[in-house]
């Protein structure tokens, strides 16, 4: 196969995978709205928090590491070298279920039968709070999510070119 055809196939598959992710988030918005009558702005941030947590578990990063290091003058970053993807996904699912339960008990439970604008604003505030906690917990630097999919020709070639440019 030619390189152009492989690049085309890779681009189509990347586009389909991105479309699937966007459709899952949109489906989540619709399901939450149909079930509760509230447009939950925090739902997208839950997906962000789950991704940050998954990468944190995969790489063995210590939660709140940079905050702990600043407060106590330590130099802790990782607990272990890496974690298998299956175990990281399982722990992320458990973490997100626990987080959703805590948020429901502490925040959303008290907002039952309130005006829709109050619920709307509460979900916006929750989104900002979760985003801030995610940055505090896992740091705000760019993360790489490794789900075990092999790198394509385009990405491998681009990273090789990047490595050559940095020399």
Secondary structure as UniProt FT lines:
FT   HELIX           3..36
FT   HELIX           42..59
FT   TURN            63..64
FT   HELIX           65..72
FT   HELIX           85..106
FT   HELIX           108..111
FT   TURN            112..113
FT   HELIX           116..138
FT   HELIX           153..166
//
